[in-house]
Amino acid sequence: MTTDPLVQVQVARGVTTVTLDSPANRNALSRAMRAQLRTALVDALADDAVRVVVLDHSGRVFCSGMDLAEAAGGGAEQQGVREFPELLELIWSAPKPVIAVVRGPARAGGVGLLAACDVVVAGESATFAFSEVRLGLVPAVISAVVLPRMVPHVAHRLMLTGRAFDAETAAAGGLVDLVVPDVDVDGEVRAQVVELTAGAPAALTATKRLLRAGTRLDFDDLLELSARFFASDEGQEGIASFREKRPARWIPAGD
């Protein structure tokens, strides 16, 4: 595993900004990225001086999902699907508000990361996709945090088609909270931090617990389903076709 820093952490005035910083890899959730992100989040949530956590990214892409180069071949443990639920749970159940900042494309597991946050601020040029089905996979694990957010029929259509959709569609479907011009993203994030820090810390923690109480994240069955499809013939073919930049074998041939 690489020891290069793939996650940057900045703490200022009660706000910890955790930045995904692997733009050359489209901020994919590699083993190293997952480990460093978990450490950064655990540290931020354990710091009593931190009132709000901001999940940001460098480069054009917010997060492209699981690192498919690592996912090719091997079983579920090598693919890392058993580690990802812990990250989602950590964000979802965090005792402090977490803001996601989406300035560009978010795909698959990257959509799961932002969906687990309390507030999602997106630039107008951001795009999203549940691309799993087009790779022979299932958006199983991320469904635990995506479905409580989204309008059911919108999630149904977008998860089944795997098509990319824009920030306005994401907002209308409940996935994104606020859409602003790209140049105004930082200002909107600052405004949200001001709003969130106006609340008392203990009251915010209790309110988050109240809001999450009706949604229990039971990852056992979802994890088995995700792992099974990652290791399946379809899953491996989808990953290979993505890496080789060719159509998957199940796509009907054109006339």
TAQUIPE-V826868 format. One record per residue. N is the residue number from 1. SS is DSSP state (2 for helix, 1 for strand, 0 for the rest). PSI is psi in radians with two decimals (999 if undefined). OMEGA is omega as a letter, one per 20 degrees, with the letter a starting at -180 (none if undefined). Layout:
[[N;SS;PSI;OMEGA] [N;SS;PSI;OMEGA]]
This chain:
[[1;0;2.37;a] [2;0;2.57;r] [3;0;0.04;r] [4;0;2.49;r] [5;0;2.06;r] [6;0;-0.13;r] [7;1;2.21;r] [8;1;2.50;a] [9;1;2.27;r] [10;1;2.29;r] [11;1;2.19;r] [12;1;2.21;r] [13;0;0.81;r] [14;0;0.16;r] [15;1;2.21;r] [16;1;2.11;r] [17;1;2.05;r] [18;1;2.04;a] [19;1;2.10;r] [20;1;2.14;a] [21;0;1.05;r] [22;0;1.05;a] [23;2;-0.51;r] [24;2;-0.42;r] [25;2;0.33;a] [26;0;0.59;a] [27;0;0.67;r] [28;0;2.65;a] [29;1;1.23;r] [30;0;3.00;r] [31;2;-0.78;a] [32;2;-0.74;r] [33;2;-0.79;a] [34;2;-0.76;a] [35;2;-0.78;a] [36;2;-0.63;r] [37;2;-0.73;r] [38;2;-0.80;a] [39;2;-0.78;a] [40;2;-0.72;a] [41;2;-0.77;r] [42;2;-0.79;r] [43;2;-0.76;a] [44;2;-0.73;a] [45;2;-0.40;r] [46;2;-0.18;a] [47;0;1.97;a] [48;0;-0.38;a] [49;0;-0.26;a] [50;0;2.19;a] [51;0;-0.59;a] [52;1;2.50;r] [53;1;2.32;r] [54;1;2.18;r] [55;1;1.89;a] [56;1;-3.06;r] [57;1;2.66;r] [58;0;2.83;r] [59;0;-3.10;a] [60;0;-0.52;a] [61;0;2.30;r] [62;0;-1.06;r] [63;1;2.26;a] [64;0;0.08;a] [65;0;-2.77;a] [66;1;2.60;r] [67;0;1.82;a] [68;2;-0.36;r] [69;2;-0.66;r] [70;2;-0.47;a] [71;2;-0.24;a] [72;0;2.12;a] [73;0;2.91;r] [74;0;3.09;a] [75;0;-2.95;a] [76;2;-0.64;a] [77;2;-0.72;r] [78;2;-0.55;a] [79;2;-0.26;r] [80;0;0.12;a] [81;2;-0.30;r] [82;2;-0.17;r] [83;2;-0.52;a] [84;2;-0.72;r] [85;2;-0.58;r] [86;2;-0.69;r] [87;2;-0.79;r] [88;2;-0.75;r] [89;2;-0.70;a] [90;2;-0.76;r] [91;2;-0.82;a] [92;2;-0.77;a] [93;0;0.20;a] [94;0;2.40;r] [95;0;-0.06;a] [96;0;2.64;r] [97;1;2.46;r] [98;1;2.21;r] [99;1;2.25;r] [100;1;2.39;r] [101;1;1.98;a] [102;1;1.92;a] [103;0;-0.11;a] [104;0;-2.79;a] [105;0;2.45;r] [106;1;2.27;a] [107;1;2.50;r] [108;0;-2.03;a] [109;2;-0.46;r] [110;2;-0.62;r] [111;2;-0.64;r] [112;2;-0.72;r] [113;2;-0.84;a] [114;2;-0.58;a] [115;2;-0.46;r] [116;0;-0.24;a] [117;0;2.89;a] [118;0;-0.68;a] [119;1;2.30;r] [120;1;2.07;r] [121;1;2.18;a] [122;1;2.50;r] [123;1;2.75;a] [124;0;-0.48;a] [125;0;-0.04;r] [126;0;2.54;r] [127;1;2.83;a] [128;1;2.71;r] [129;1;2.41;r] [130;0;1.42;a] [131;2;0.02;a] [132;2;-0.85;a] [133;2;-0.49;r] [134;2;-0.15;r] [135;2;0.20;a] [136;0;0.37;a] [137;0;3.11;a] [138;0;2.34;r] [139;0;0.97;a] [140;2;-1.01;a] [141;2;-0.77;a] [142;2;-0.35;r] [143;2;-0.46;a] [144;2;-0.53;r] [145;2;-0.39;a] [146;2;-0.82;a] [147;0;-0.63;r] [148;0;-0.39;a] [149;0;-0.66;a] [150;0;2.67;r] [151;0;2.20;a] [152;2;-0.83;a] [153;2;-0.46;r] [154;2;-0.80;r] [155;2;-0.70;a] [156;2;-0.91;a] [157;2;-0.78;a] [158;2;-0.58;r] [159;2;-0.60;a] [160;2;-0.61;a] [161;2;-0.53;a] [162;0;0.15;a] [163;0;2.68;r] [164;0;2.54;r] [165;1;2.74;a] [166;1;3.11;a] [167;2;-0.62;r] [168;2;-0.70;r] [169;2;-0.71;r] [170;2;-0.70;r] [171;2;-0.75;r] [172;2;-0.55;r] [173;0;-0.06;r] [174;0;-0.06;a] [175;0;-0.62;a] [176;0;2.49;a] [177;0;-0.77;a] [178;1;2.26;r] [179;1;2.20;a] [180;1;2.80;r] [181;0;2.56;a] [182;2;-0.68;a] [183;2;-0.24;a] [184;2;0.07;a] [185;2;-0.87;a] [186;2;-0.72;r] [187;2;-0.68;r] [188;2;-0.67;r] [189;2;-0.77;r] [190;2;-0.70;r] [191;2;-0.69;r] [192;2;-0.64;r] [193;2;-0.76;r] [194;2;-0.77;r] [195;2;-0.77;a] [196;2;-0.64;a] [197;2;-0.08;r] [198;0;-0.32;r] [199;0;2.64;r] [200;0;2.41;a] [201;2;-0.85;a] [202;2;-0.65;r] [203;2;-0.68;r] [204;2;-0.75;r] [205;2;-0.79;a] [206;2;-0.64;r] [207;2;-0.71;r] [208;2;-0.73;r] [209;2;-0.71;r] [210;2;-0.77;a] [211;2;-0.57;a] [212;2;-0.19;a] [213;0;-0.56;a] [214;0;-0.10;a] [215;0;1.86;r] [216;0;2.22;r] [217;0;1.75;r] [218;0;1.72;a] [219;2;-0.14;a] [220;2;-0.98;a] [221;2;-0.66;r] [222;2;-0.67;a] [223;2;-0.75;r] [224;2;-0.75;r] [225;2;-0.80;r] [226;2;-0.81;a] [227;2;-0.70;a] [228;2;-0.72;a] [229;2;-0.54;r] [230;2;-0.68;a] [231;2;-0.11;a] [232;0;2.91;r] [233;2;-0.75;r] [234;2;-0.78;a] [235;2;-0.79;a] [236;2;-0.60;r] [237;2;-0.73;r] [238;2;-0.74;r] [239;2;-0.75;r] [240;2;-0.73;a] [241;2;-0.62;r] [242;2;-0.81;a] [243;2;-0.59;a] [244;2;0.01;r] [245;0;0.91;r] [246;0;2.82;r] [247;0;2.52;r] [248;0;2.70;a] [249;0;-0.34;a] [250;0;-0.12;r] [251;0;2.20;a] [252;0;2.45;r] [253;0;2.54;r] [254;0;2.94;r] [255;0;999;none]]
